[in-house]
Amino acid sequence: MRARFAFLWLACLVALQVHATDFHAAGSTRTVAPNVTVDAWLAQLADGGEFDRIGLQRYGPAAGEVRAALFYLPGTNMNGSSAGPDEATNLFYFLAARGIAVYAHDYRTRAVPPDYDGSLGFMRGWTLDAFVNDANLALGFAAAEERQGLAFFAAGFSRGVSIGYGLLNVADMPFAGFIALDGGFKHYAPGEPFDRKAGMASLAESGRWASTLSRSRSWENRHQLMRRTYTNPDGPAMDGKSASMGAQLSDTLYRAWGPGVLANPRDGISDVTVLARLLDTYDWFYPTVQNVDGRSVASQRDDPATKIDDRWGKLDVPIIYFGAANFGTEALLTGIYSASYAGSKDVTIHVLENHGHLDVIVGKRSRAGVFEPTLRWIDARL
């Protein structure tokens, strides 16, 4: 594995060096956890507008050898800071402290401030293809930062899994493995191909090129809900009826997508203060055009409108999948199908019982049920 990866890495080196010139440092190195430091970079995309910027955050060991690297793609509205506060709920910290450098990608959405009140029409061009291409650019920079021949893995959570599969199809360099955290790419039982043209026409007619985190709360109100919960969970609730702030948010999150689907703090699977910290890091806007893109790609083996699935069924990269049972049968089967039929002969499946979507990455059992198996899986492929 090492020799093959080193050869392929060298073959891609010229392209990676070109990509590396697009990024500049954003601040100095910070220590964020025991034996974990973080560095950050930003890049203004060529011919882009005011918000066409992407970023990277590298979580690495403060001391000791870097044994491998992982390129991480967050979920919808998430960014490279969206994780828990410690090793038990933060995959970046957990892996970095054990010699795996993690490059967490910041999508263009992080550049848009939550109080932006101008036209969001520019997000029409923030397609799934665009975000996959952004990720490929960021990957090139990340690979050029590390030593030649270092094994690179990729990972994604939620929608980041779809972007990750797209990246596997178009990447300028090989991956040593892919970690799919509660997401999929191709529907397990597609019917007729989704009508992309009609979907785009409907979206254009609505003029709603971006979704927001909440339609019922302003950014500030939502921020206060999260902040009060993680700073004083036993304090008085904002709704005037719940027993405490923690109880209010626990109930809200438990019911958000259906009982225990988004998160399951009610059954003790996750801690509401950890969930609140995670949710307080989110970007406010996300491009709705990707909903059309995603449905079109998922509904057919090879979507003729894009190149991000052209190698589907021929992806020979090892894949490990973690799925939340509470997320529903359709999501679970789609995630398992995507991992099983991507083309890999090395597929590992984990189903997490009674877990909601967010519980996969910041639950009380995330370290034992996700992080440690992931580390063992990585080590076995080095």
N, C-alpha and C positions, 0 to 999 in steps of 0.2 A: 504493500500500500504506500509506504513512504517513498520508494523509488518512483513508482508510477505518478504519484502526486507531484513530486519534485520536477519530473520531466515536463508534465503538462503545465505546471506553474511557470516554468522557464519559458515555454512556448508563448505564454500570454504576457510576458513581462513588459514588452514594448508598449502594448496597449494600456497596461496598468500605469506606467509612468506618465503617459499622456493625461490619463484621468486625474492623477495625483496633483497636477498643477491647478486644478479648479478649486481646491479647498484651502481655507486659511484658518489658523487657530483662533478659537473663541475663548479667551481667558487662559489662566495657568492651570497646571496640574493641581487637583484637589484630592485630599484623602477623605473618603466617604464611609469607610468601614474598616475594621481591622484587616490590615494587609491588602486593602483595595484602594486604588486610586482611579480617578476619572479625568480624561482629557476630552475636549470638545472641539469640533471644527464646523465651519459653515461654508456653503458654496452658493454663489449666485449663478443660476442656470443661464447659459448662453441664450441671448435673444428673449429672455424672460421678462415678465413684468415685476412690479414692486414686491409681490409675495412669492415669486418663483425662486424660492431659496430652500435648500435642504441642509440637513446637518447630520453629524455623527457624534456619538459619545462612546469613548473607549473605556471600558471597565477592565482594569488589568491588575495583576499582582504587584504590590508595592515592592516585594522582594522575591527572588527566585525565578526560575526559568519559565518562560511561556511555552507550554507544551503543544498547544493548538489554539485556534481562534474560532469564534462563532459569530456569524453575521445575523443579527436579530431584526425581524420585521414586526412592529407592533400591530395591534388591532385598530379598529375604527376609532378615531378621535384620540388614540394613544400616541405616545412619543417615546423617545429614548430614556425618559425619566419615569415612565409609568411602570412602577414595580413596588414591592413592599419595602419596609424600613430596615430589614435585617436579613441575614442569611436564610432564615426559616421561610421567608416570604418574598425573597428577591433572588431570582435565578442568576442575575448579573453578578451580584455579590458572591453568591455561592460558588459559581464556576470560576470567577476571577481569583478568589482566595485559594483555589486549587490548581492554578496554573493555566486556566483557559481564558484568554483575552476575549472579551465580548464587545463587539461593535454594534451598538443599538442605533438604529436609523431614525432620524427625525424627518417625517414627511413634510411636504410644503405647507400643510395645515398649521404647523407650529409657528409659521411666520405671520399668520393672520391674527391680530389681537382680538380678544373676545368682545371688545367694545366697538369693533369696526362696524360702521353703519352705511357704508357705500354699497355700490352694486356688487353682487357676487357672481355676475355673469362670467368673470374670468375663470371660474371653476368649471365651466363647460369643457375646457381643454384639459382638466385634471383627471384624465381617464385612467383606467387600470393599466393600460399600456404605458402611459406617461409615468406612473408611479413605479412600474417594473423597470423602466429605463432609468429612472432616478436611482433606484436601488442598485442597478448594475454599475452606474457611475460611482456610487458610494462604495460599493464592493471593491472596485478597482483601486480606489484610494486606500481602503483598509488593507488590502493585500500588499500594496506597495510600502505600507508602514511597517509591516512585519518582515521577519527574515525570510529569505528565499526558501521555498519548499515547505513552509509551515502548512500543516493540514488545516483547511478551512471547512467548517460545518456551517449550515444555515439553519435558522429556526424562524418560526412565525407563530403568532397567536391570533386566533379568530380570523379576521379578514387578512391579517398578515400571512396566514397560511396560503391563501389564494395568491397573494403577491409573491410569496416564496416559491410556489410551484411555477408561476410565470417566470421568475428569475432562473429557476433550474433549466427552463427551456431556452433562455437567451443568454445566459451568463458567459462572459469572456474567459472564465476559468472554471476548473472542475471543483466539485465539492466532495468532501469525505463522507458526508451524511446530511440528512435533513430531518429536523425535529418539528413535527406538526402538532401544535398545541390547540386542540379543540377547534379545528377548522377543516375545510375541504376545498375542493376545486371543481370536480366533476360530479354531477348528481348521480346517485346510485341507480336511479330508474328514470332516465329522461324520457319525456314524451316527444312531441313535436319540437323542433328547434324554436327557441324563443325568438319572437319577431323584433329584432333589434331596431329596425327602421321605425316601427310603430311605437316602440318604447321611447325612442329618442324624440319622436314627434309629440308624444304625450308630455314628456318632460319639458320640451321647448314651449309647449302651450301653457304649462303651469308657470314657467319662468322661475321655478324653484331649483336653482342650480346647486344649492347647498342645504344640508340639514344642520340643525343645531342640537346640542346635547339635550336641551329641554325646551318644550314649547310652553310649559306652564310656569317655569321659573326663569328669572333673569340670571345672567352669569353671576352677579354679585350675590343674589339670594341663594343660589346653589352653592357657591363658595362658602357662604356663612354656614349653611347646613352641614357641609363637610368639615369645615374648620372647627365648629363647635362640637361636633361629634368626636373628632380625634383629640381635641384638647381637653374636653370635659364631658365624657359620655354619660355621666350621671347627672349632668346639669339639666335645667328645665327645658322641655321640648319647645320647638318653635311653633308647633301646630296647636298648642294649648290643650291637648287631650291625651297625648302619649305620656307614659310614666317618666320618660327622660329623653334626651337627645339620642342616646344610643338605641333606645327602644323605637323611637320614631324612624330613624334611618334603617334599622334592621327590618322593620315591617315594610317600609317602602321598597327596599331592595329585594326582599323575599317575594313580594307580590308583583314586581316590576314587569316581568315577561311571563308571568305565571308562577305558581308556587315553586319556589326554589330554583327557578330556571336561570336567572341572572346570577344569583348568589344564594347561599343557604346558611346565613348566620343563625337563623331560628333553631336549626338542629345542631348548632355548634360546629359546623364544618368550616366556617370562617369567622374571623373577629371583625366586628363592625368598625372598630377604629382603624384597622388595617385597610379595610375596604374604603373607608372615607379618605384616607391618605392617598390611596391609589386614584380614586375618582377625582380628587382635587387637582391632579396633574394633567387632566385631559385637555385637549384642544377643543375649542368651542364649535368650530365649523368642520364639515366634511363634505366632499363633492358627491352629489347624488348621481352623477353620471356613472359612477362606478357600480351602482346598483343595476343599471341596465347592462353594463359590460359583464358583470359577474353572472347575471342570469343567462346571458347569451352564451358565454363560455361554458357554463355548467351544463347547459342543455344539449350539447353536441360534442362529439369526440374531437372534432377539429373545426373551430369557428373560423370561417373564411375571412372574417373581418379583422383578424389579429394574428400575430406571430407568436404570442405568448403561450400557445398550446401546440405548436407545430411538432414538438417532439414527444407529445403525450403518448404513453404506452411504450416509450423507448428510454425512459429515464432510469438508468441503472444504478442510481445513487441509493445507498442504504437509507431506509426511512423508519423512524419510530413515531408512533401516533399516540397521543393521550386524548381521550374523549370524556366529557362530562355526561353521565347518564341522565341527569336532569334536563339537559339541553334538548332532549327529545329524540325520538326514534329516527326521524328524517335526517336531522343534523348528524347524529351518531353514525348512521349507515353511510351517509355521504362522506364523512371523514374517513371511515374505514375503507370504503370503496376507493376513494382517491389515493390513499396510501397503498392499497393492495394492487391497483391496476395502473399505476403510473409507469410501470415497467421494471421495477426493482425486484430482484430475487432475494433481497434481504429486508424483510418487513417485520416490525415488531408492533403489536397492538396492546394498549392498556386502556381499560374502561374504568373510570372512577365512579363508583356507586355513590348515590345520594349527593353528588357534587353538582353545583351550579357552574355556569360558564367561568366566572371570575375566580371561583374556588380552585380551579386548576392551577393558577399561577400565584395566588396569594392566600390560599386556604391553610388551615392549621395542619393539614397533612401534605402540603405541597412538597416539603423537603423530603419526607420519606417516600411519598408516592409518585413524585415527578422528578425533582432535582437529583436525588441520589441515583435512581434508575437511569436518568439521562447521562450522568457522569460515568457510570459503569459502561453504558452503551458506547459513549465516546471513547473511553479508554480501550475498549475491546476492538476498536476500529483504527487505532493509531499504530 
